Amino acid sequence: MTTFCLIHGQWHDGSCWDAVAGDLRARGHTVVAPDLPFDELGAGYATRAAPALRALEGVDDSIVVVGHSAGSAEAAIVASERQASLVVYVCPRFASFAPPPDAPDAFRAGFPFPPRDAEGRGVWEPQAALEVMYTRLPAAVGRALAERLRPGAAPAGDYPLDRHPDLPTALVYAVDDEFFTPEWEQFVAREMLGVEPVVIPGGHFPMVEDPAALADLLDQLAAGV
C-alpha cells in the first residue's frame, strides 16, 4: 500500500488532516500528518520541512506527499528529498517558484489577512477566523480549528529548489476557495506544472469540509500513478 504524508498550511497543524487520515488508514494505507513549525521565527525551509522528513524515515513503501495551501512549498521539498511516487497540491499557494509576469492574481480581491504581532507573525482572532476562513464549515468544526490556530511566520532564507521536482504531480483546487482565485490555480497547474487541474466543489479546507471525498480522490490519484 501507500504511505501518505499530509502537510498542513499556515496557521494550522497536522490535526486538520485527522478525518482524511482516518479514512485513508481504513483503506489500508499508512498516513503521517506531522506538525510543521510554521510559527517559528527564523525557521528556514529545511527546518520547516524537517518534521515531515523525520516522519518518513524508514518508509520503504510508495510515498505520496500532499501539501495544502502554503504547505505546498514544504511538500515540494519533501517530495524531492524522498523521490515520492506522487506529489499532490490541494488549494496550493505555490509561491516558492517565481511565476511569469503574465500570471493572474493569486488572492481573491480584498481578502482580509490577519493582523501581525510584535514579531511580524500573522495572528488570527478565533472569531475572525470563523467569519473569514471557516464560513462553509459546521460551527463546531470551525470552532475546533480556530481554537488550534497558531501564529504564522514567514520562512527565513532562500527556497532550496531552483525548479519543481521532476515527479508525477497533481493539483486540486476548490471552486469557492476563500483565499485563491481559480485563475491562479489553473495557471499554476497548466503553465507552471504542465498538468490539468482537478476541480472540486467547496472551499479552501476540503479536508474538513468533505474529508471522505478528498480521501477518495487522493486514493484514486495514488492508484493512477
BAMIMI-64674 format. One line per 5 residues: their letters; for each residue x, y, z of N, C-alpha, C. Coordinates in steps of 0.02 Angstrom, whole numbers. Layout:
REM residues N
A> X:Y:Z:X:Y:Z:X:Y:Z  ...
***
This chain:
REM residues 225
MTTFC> 42:-60:0:0:0:0:44:62:0  13:119:8:47:183:2:54:216:70  109:253:80:116:297:137:102:368:114  51:398:145:32:467:130:64:513:182  97:565:159:123:617:203:81:679:191
LIHGQ> 40:697:240:-7:752:234:21:814:268  31:867:230:64:927:255:13:984:259  6:1013:317:-43:1066:329:-16:1133:304  -59:1184:306:-41:1250:284:-27:1297:342  -19:1361:326:-4:1413:375:-59:1416:428
WHDGS> -37:1429:490:-79:1439:549:-108:1374:577  -106:1320:540:-138:1257:560:-87:1206:585  -110:1147:601:-65:1092:620:-91:1027:590  -56:973:603:-73:910:571:-141:884:588  -172:908:643:-237:882:663:-292:900:612
CWDAV> -281:951:570:-333:967:521:-343:911:470  -294:865:468:-299:808:422:-329:746:455  -350:750:518:-369:689:554:-422:647:518  -475:679:494:-529:640:462:-505:607:398  -467:643:357:-441:613:295:-393:556:312
AGDLR> -349:568:362:-302:516:381:-338:453:404  -391:460:443:-429:402:466:-459:364:409  -485:399:360:-516:367:302:-463:330:261  -405:360:251:-352:327:213:-326:265:250  -320:271:315:-297:212:354:-348:156:350
ARGHT> -412:173:349:-464:122:343:-459:85:277  -428:116:228:-419:84:162:-354:44:159  -316:43:214:-256:3:217:-192:41:208  -196:108:200:-136:148:190:-105:168:257  -41:185:255:-7:217:311:-9:292:301
VVAPD> -20:329:355:-27:402:350:14:435:404  52:486:386:84:530:434:60:601:419  47:639:473:25:709:465:59:750:519  123:764:511:162:797:564:144:870:571  160:898:630:154:970:641:219:1002:617
LPFDE> 213:1050:573:271:1086:548:277:1154:584  338:1178:595:347:1239:637:337:1304:598  277:1311:571:262:1371:532:256:1433:576  254:1424:641:251:1481:687:319:1501:714  372:1466:694:439:1477:723:475:1533:686
LGAGY> 492:1585:722:529:1641:693:599:1618:672  620:1639:613:687:1624:590:696:1554:562  643:1514:560:649:1445:533:652:1448:457  704:1417:430:710:1412:358:669:1354:331  668:1348:265:628:1296:234:648:1226:257
ATRAA> 713:1215:265:736:1148:286:709:1132:356  710:1181:400:683:1170:468:609:1157:466  574:1194:424:502:1186:420:482:1118:391  522:1093:345:506:1028:314:531:968:355  576:981:403:609:926:439:561:878:473
PALRA> 507:900:507:463:851:540:433:802:491  417:824:430:389:778:381:440:727:359  502:749:349:554:702:329:569:652:385  568:675:447:578:629:503:521:578:506  460:600:493:403:555:496:407:501:442
LEGVD> 445:513:390:451:465:335:515:423:339  554:432:391:615:392:399:598:318:404  634:278:366:624:206:367:566:182:324  530:227:291:474:207:248:501:182:181  484:121:164:506:92:100:449:86:50
DSIVV> 388:100:72:331:96:28:331:154:-22  285:151:-68:271:208:-111:248:267:-68  275:326:-80:258:386:-41:220:436:-84  164:459:-58:127:513:-88:129:572:-40  155:628:-63:159:688:-22:101:735:-43
VGHSA> 63:757:6:5:801:-6:17:866:32  19:922:-5:29:986:27:-30:1031:19  -54:1059:74:-112:1104:73:-89:1177:78  -117:1220:37:-109:1292:42:-34:1311:42  -12:1350:93:58:1370:96:105:1312:107
GSAEA> 79:1256:130:120:1196:138:144:1167:72  122:1196:16:147:1173:-49:223:1181:-54  251:1232:-22:323:1242:-25:360:1183:7  340:1165:67:373:1110:102:357:1043:69  297:1037:40:279:974:7:327:960:-51
AIVAS> 345:1010:-89:391:1000:-145:460:979:-120  481:1008:-64:547:989:-36:546:916:-14  494:897:23:489:828:48:484:779:-10  443:795:-59:435:751:-117:501:742:-154  539:798:-162:603:794:-195:653:752:-156
ERQAS> 656:763:-91:704:727:-48:691:652:-48  627:633:-46:609:562:-42:591:532:-110  598:570:-163:579:546:-230:511:512:-228  462:550:-207:394:524:-198:366:498:-264  322:450:-258:289:424:-318:238:474:-345
LVVYV> 215:521:-301:167:572:-322:168:628:-271  163:690:-296:152:748:-252:87:780:-273  43:792:-225:-23:821:-237:-27:887:-200  -45:939:-237:-56:1004:-207:-131:1016:-202  -154:1031:-141:-225:1043:-129:-234:1117:-112
CPRFA> -270:1153:-155:-281:1225:-146:-215:1260:-129  -164:1252:-172:-97:1275:-153:-86:1349:-163  -44:1377:-120:-19:1445:-131:32:1446:-188  78:1398:-187:129:1388:-238:167:1453:-253  196:1482:-200:232:1545:-207:307:1536:-210
SFAPP> 332:1475:-204:404:1465:-198:441:1470:-265  405:1456:-319:435:1460:-385:407:1523:-419  451:1567:-439:430:1632:-466:385:1624:-527  325:1652:-526:281:1647:-584:303:1697:-638  285:1685:-700:300:1734:-753:258:1797:-743
PDAPD> 278:1852:-776:243:1915:-764:170:1916:-786  150:1870:-830:81:1870:-852:36:1826:-809  61:1803:-752:20:1761:-708:-38:1801:-679  -96:1770:-671:-153:1805:-640:-142:1815:-566  -184:1856:-536:-181:1868:-464:-194:1803:-427
AFRAG> -155:1792:-375:-164:1731:-335:-222:1737:-286  -227:1794:-253:-275:1801:-198:-341:1832:-221  -394:1811:-190:-459:1843:-201:-454:1917:-182  -484:1959:-221:-481:2031:-208:-510:2046:-139  -473:2085:-99:-498:2107:-35:-495:2056:21
FPFPP> -459:2000:11:-456:1950:64:-426:1982:127  -460:1977:185:-437:2012:246:-387:1970:286  -324:1978:271:-273:1941:308:-271:1964:381  -249:1922:426:-249:1940:497:-195:1990:514  -204:2027:569:-151:2073:591:-89:2034:614
RDAEG> -34:2071:618:29:2040:638:46:2058:710  79:2012:744:100:2025:812:166:2064:812  194:2076:872:254:2117:877:314:2086:842  310:2021:828:365:1986:795:353:1977:720  298:2006:696:285:2004:624:247:1943:600
RGVWE> 221:1903:646:183:1844:627:108:1860:621  76:1832:570:4:1841:563:-33:1801:617  -79:1833:651:-115:1802:706:-190:1813:697  -227:1758:692:-300:1761:686:-333:1764:754  -380:1810:763:-427:1805:818:-477:1750:800
PQAAL> -495:1706:847:-539:1650:830:-603:1670:795  -635:1724:817:-698:1743:786:-687:1767:714  -632:1802:703:-616:1825:635:-603:1765:589  -569:1714:616:-556:1654:576:-621:1620:557  -668:1617:604:-733:1587:589:-770:1625:534
EVMYT> -764:1691:535:-801:1732:488:-767:1737:420  -703:1723:417:-665:1731:354:-647:1664:323  -618:1619:362:-592:1556:334:-641:1498:336  -684:1497:386:-721:1436:401:-797:1443:391  -818:1489:349:-890:1502:341:-927:1442:312
RLPAA> -894:1399:275:-927:1341:244:-930:1281:290  -897:1284:347:-892:1226:390:-946:1226:444  -965:1167:469:-1009:1165:528:-977:1205:585  -1019:1239:624:-994:1284:675:-945:1249:723  -961:1188:744:-918:1153:791:-850:1137:760
VGRAL> -850:1120:697:-787:1105:663:-746:1168:656  -777:1223:637:-741:1286:631:-712:1309:697  -751:1302:751:-726:1322:817:-666:1280:838  -669:1215:825:-613:1172:843:-549:1192:806  -556:1209:742:-498:1232:704:-473:1298:731
AERLR> -519:1345:743:-500:1412:766:-463:1409:832  -483:1363:876:-450:1358:942:-379:1332:937  -361:1300:882:-295:1271:874:-249:1313:830  -273:1369:805:-233:1410:760:-170:1436:796  -116:1439:758:-52:1464:783:-32:1526:744
PGAAP> 13:1566:770:39:1622:730:74:1595:667  73:1634:614:104:1614:552:164:1658:536  223:1628:536:285:1664:522:306:1652:449  341:1701:421:369:1692:354:432:1649:359  444:1606:310:506:1566:311:567:1610:301
AGDYP> 621:1591:331:684:1629:325:727:1599:270  763:1642:236:811:1618:186:780:1603:119  823:1582:73:802:1567:5:772:1497:0  729:1489:-49:699:1423:-61:752:1377:-90  758:1315:-65:815:1272:-85:809:1240:-154
LDRHP> 750:1240:-185:741:1209:-251:739:1263:-304  778:1254:-358:776:1303:-411:723:1288:-464  694:1229:-460:640:1210:-504:598:1157:-471  538:1146:-497:496:1095:-468:524:1026:-481  522:980:-432:549:913:-444:514:877:-501
DLPTA> 552:840:-538:526:803:-596:493:739:-571  434:746:-543:397:691:-513:325:694:-537  289:638:-537:217:641:-551:183:690:-504  141:733:-532:113:788:-494:39:797:-510  0:815:-459:-70:832:-469:-85:896:-430
LVYAV> -132:936:-456:-155:996:-422:-231:993:-417  -255:1001:-356:-327:1000:-342:-346:1069:-315  -396:1100:-346:-419:1164:-319:-494:1163:-310  -518:1206:-265:-589:1211:-249:-619:1274:-281  -678:1267:-310:-707:1322:-348:-723:1383:-305
DDEFF> -737:1372:-240:-755:1427:-196:-701:1439:-143  -639:1425:-161:-582:1438:-116:-585:1510:-91  -583:1518:-24:-588:1584:5:-524:1625:-7  -467:1592:-17:-404:1627:-24:-386:1640:-98  -385:1588:-138:-353:1591:-203:-403:1590:-260
TPEWE> -386:1625:-314:-430:1628:-372:-424:1564:-413  -479:1543:-445:-474:1486:-491:-424:1499:-547  -420:1561:-570:-374:1577:-625:-301:1564:-605  -285:1580:-542:-217:1567:-518:-203:1492:-516  -249:1454:-488:-238:1382:-481:-234:1349:-550
QFVAR> -275:1370:-597:-272:1343:-665:-205:1360:-698  -182:1422:-687:-118:1443:-715:-61:1402:-687  -60:1393:-621:-7:1354:-590:-6:1283:-619  -64:1253:-623:-68:1184:-647:-43:1179:-719  -72:1219:-763:-59:1211:-835:7:1241:-857
EMLGV> 23:1302:-831:82:1337:-856:145:1324:-816  139:1312:-752:198:1302:-710:212:1229:-696  160:1187:-694:170:1116:-680:158:1071:-741  123:1096:-791:110:1057:-851:61:1000:-840  12:1011:-795:-39:960:-782:-108:993:-787
EPVVI> -158:952:-797:-227:977:-797:-253:976:-726  -279:1033:-700:-302:1033:-631:-363:990:-620  -370:966:-559:-430:930:-537:-473:980:-498  -535:989:-518:-579:1038:-488:-628:1002:-441  -635:1028:-380:-682:1000:-332:-728:1056:-307
PGGHF> -787:1038:-283:-831:1089:-253:-805:1110:-185  -831:1166:-160:-816:1185:-92:-763:1238:-86  -738:1246:-24:-691:1299:-9:-620:1275:4  -583:1317:41:-511:1308:48:-492:1249:91  -538:1222:130:-521:1169:177:-561:1105:162
PMVED> -549:1073:105:-586:1012:89:-572:955:136  -516:957:172:-501:902:219:-547:901:279  -582:957:292:-631:958:346:-702:970:319  -707:1000:261:-774:1012:232:-804:948:205  -764:908:170:-787:843:144:-729:795:143
PAALA> -707:773:203:-647:731:207:-652:665:170  -712:634:170:-719:570:136:-707:577:61  -734:632:33:-724:643:-39:-652:656:-55  -617:695:-13:-547:709:-26:-505:645:-18  -519:605:33:-482:543:42:-492:497:-19
DLLDQ> -554:494:-44:-567:454:-103:-528:479:-163  -525:545:-172:-488:574:-228:-413:559:-221  -386:568:-162:-315:554:-151:-299:480:-165  -343:436:-143:-334:365:-156:-334:351:-231  -380:382:-267:-384:373:-339:-322:400:-374
LAAGV> -299:459:-353:-239:487:-383:-178:443:-371  -172:417:-310:-116:374:-295:-119:309:-336  -179:282:-344:-186:220:-382:-171:230:-456  -179:292:-480:-169:305:-550:-97:318:-570  -52:322:-522:19:336:-538:49:276:-574
***
